[in-house]
Amino acid sequence: MAHHASGDGFYRHRPPLTQGSEAKGLVEGLSELEKLILAHIYKYGPDTPWLMARRLMGSSGWAPKYDEDAIEEACRRLESMGLLARIQGPLKRSVTSSVKPWLKVKARESGAKPPGIYYDLTRKGRRVASGIYKELRDSGTTK
């Protein structure tokens, strides 16, 4: 079996205990805002800093609840740590070809998110975010 030089291939071959302790070490170095961002993307999927400033962890309304610049900076830091990946452009939900054409049109109209820079979890980020989300859920912090 070939060993890949990429980070994900390396982690796949580590024992689970090491993965857990590495994730725990990463969590301890995160700010509260960074933890909320990871938990938000884990629960709701890829999002932009502009939208997260308004709806982080289920908040709603037009006025930002968090500072957009602080969220953007936190996203960049999480990206540099290998926990988030940047996605440029629109995100679309795909509809299978077996669905009737009018459903495809409806999905195209309502299912696409506007273009922009979105952040999504990497494999490592998903592991870390899972623990953070469960911690927040168990403490009653999530909606």
C-alpha positions in Angstrom: 0.0 0.0 0.0 1.5 3.3 -1.1 2.0 6.0 1.6 0.9 9.5 0.5 2.8 12.5 1.5 -0.4 14.6 2.0 -1.5 15.5 5.5 -4.8 13.5 5.3 -3.0 10.3 4.2 -0.7 10.6 7.2 -3.5 11.0 9.7 -5.4 8.1 8.3 -2.7 5.7 9.3 -2.3 7.1 12.9 -3.9 5.3 15.8 -7.2 6.8 16.8 -5.9 7.9 20.2 -3.3 10.2 18.5 -6.0 11.7 16.3 -8.2 12.5 19.4 -5.4 14.0 21.4 -4.3 16.1 18.4 -7.9 17.4 18.0 -8.1 18.1 21.7 -4.8 20.1 21.5 -6.1 22.1 18.6 -9.4 22.9 20.4 -7.6 24.3 23.4 -5.8 26.8 21.2 -8.9 28.1 19.6 -10.8 31.3 20.5 -14.6 31.1 21.4 -15.4 32.7 18.0 -13.3 30.1 16.1 -15.0 27.3 18.0 -18.4 28.8 17.0 -17.4 29.1 13.4 -16.3 25.4 13.2 -19.5 24.3 15.0 -21.6 26.5 12.7 -20.1 25.0 9.5 -20.4 21.5 11.0 -24.1 22.0 11.6 -25.2 24.2 8.6 -22.6 23.5 5.9 -20.3 25.9 4.0 -20.9 29.6 4.6 -19.4 33.1 4.0 -18.0 35.4 6.7 -20.7 38.0 5.8 -23.5 35.6 6.4 -21.9 34.0 9.5 -21.7 37.5 11.1 -25.5 37.5 10.8 -26.5 33.9 11.5 -23.7 32.3 13.4 -25.1 29.2 15.1 -28.7 29.9 14.1 -28.9 33.6 14.9 -31.2 35.5 12.5 -31.8 39.1 11.3 -30.2 41.5 9.0 -27.9 43.3 11.4 -24.6 41.5 12.1 -24.4 39.8 15.6 -20.6 39.4 15.2 -17.9 41.6 13.7 -17.5 40.6 10.0 -13.7 41.4 10.1 -13.2 39.3 13.2 -15.0 36.4 11.5 -13.0 36.8 8.3 -9.8 36.9 10.3 -10.8 33.8 12.3 -11.7 31.9 9.1 -8.2 32.8 7.7 -6.5 31.5 10.9 -8.6 28.3 10.8 -7.7 27.9 7.1 -4.0 28.3 8.0 -4.4 25.6 10.7 -5.8 23.2 8.0 -9.3 23.2 9.6 -11.1 25.1 6.9 -10.9 25.2 3.1 -11.8 28.2 1.0 -14.3 27.7 -1.8 -14.6 30.4 -4.5 -17.8 31.0 -6.4 -21.4 29.8 -6.1 -22.5 26.7 -4.3 -25.2 24.7 -6.0 -27.2 21.7 -4.9 -27.3 19.1 -7.7 -30.5 17.5 -8.7 -30.4 14.0 -10.2 -31.4 13.5 -13.8 -34.2 11.1 -12.8 -36.1 14.0 -11.2 -38.8 15.7 -13.3 -37.6 18.8 -15.2 -39.8 21.2 -13.3 -38.2 20.1 -10.0 -34.8 20.8 -11.6 -35.9 24.3 -12.4 -37.3 24.8 -8.9 -34.1 23.5 -7.3 -32.0 25.8 -9.6 -34.0 28.8 -8.5 -34.1 28.1 -4.7 -31.2 25.8 -4.1 -28.2 27.9 -5.2 -26.4 30.1 -2.8 -25.0 33.4 -4.0 -21.4 33.6 -5.4 -18.6 34.6 -3.0 -16.0 33.1 -0.8 -17.3 30.2 1.3 -15.5 28.2 4.0 -16.0 24.5 4.5 -14.4 22.0 6.9 -11.5 19.9 5.9 -11.3 16.3 7.0 -9.2 17.4 10.0 -11.6 20.3 10.6 -14.6 18.0 10.6 -13.0 15.9 13.4 -12.3 19.0 15.5 -15.7 20.6 14.8 -17.6 17.4 15.7 -16.2 17.5 19.2 -16.9 21.2 19.6 -20.4 20.9 18.3 -21.2 18.0 20.7 -19.8 20.0 23.6 -21.9 23.0 22.7 -25.0 20.9 22.2 -24.5 19.1 25.5 -24.1 22.4 27.3 -27.3 23.8 25.7 -25.4 26.6 23.8 -26.7 25.5 20.3 -30.2 26.2 18.9 
